[in-house]
Amino acid sequence: MAKKPMLGSVLAQARPVDIRNGDLVIAVSGNHFHREMLNDRANRDLVQAAVRRQIAGVERVVVAEDDGAAGGVKDHPAVRAIVAELEGEVVAVRRRPPEGEGQ
């Protein structure tokens, strides 16, 4: 993805969920911008062409929202209290790096 570094960055955060009926289902965490970027026709065509070359039998890429990792965190009482107090929303949940890395 050297020509589309932003698209590559979004894909780096996506994870494969399933392959069914010729569809590769990928989960995208983060905000709606990431899903919109992958659903853009030019980007989608580029990703699908790359996937077809790499994974036999896959014809299409389907983008799903990734609530798996965030579900438990979003439902935590402390997080719900902060979101309510600040009248905000949880946009993305990221894993914390192990102690000593990036600190």
C-alpha positions, 0 to 999 in steps of 0.5 A, spaced: 500 500 500 505 504 498 501 509 494 495 509 499 499 509 506 492 512 509 488 506 506 494 501 508 494 504 515 486 503 516 487 495 513 493 494 518 488 495 524 482 491 521 482 483 522 479 478 518 473 475 521 470 469 516 470 467 509 464 465 507 461 464 500 466 467 497 466 473 501 472 475 506 469 479 512 473 483 516 472 487 522 474 494 523 475 498 529 475 505 530 470 511 527 466 511 522 471 514 517 475 507 517 469 504 514 467 509 510 474 509 507 474 502 506 467 502 503 469 508 498 469 504 491 476 506 488 479 503 495 474 497 495 476 495 488 483 496 490 483 492 496 478 486 493 483 486 487 489 485 492 485 480 496 483 476 490 490 475 488 492 473 495 486 468 497 484 463 493 476 463 492 475 470 495 471 474 490 469 480 495 471 484 501 465 485 506 467 490 512 463 489 519 464 493 525 468 491 530 465 491 537 468 484 539 474 488 543 470 494 545 464 491 547 466 489 554 470 496 555 464 500 553 460 497 558 464 497 564 461 502 569 467 507 569 467 508 562 459 509 562 460 514 567 465 518 564 461 518 557 455 520 561 458 525 564 462 528 558 456 527 554 461 523 549 462 517 545 467 511 545 470 512 538 476 507 538 478 502 543 486 500 543 490 495 546 495 498 551 502 496 549 506 491 554 509 495 560 516 498 557 514 498 550 513 505 547 513 509 554 
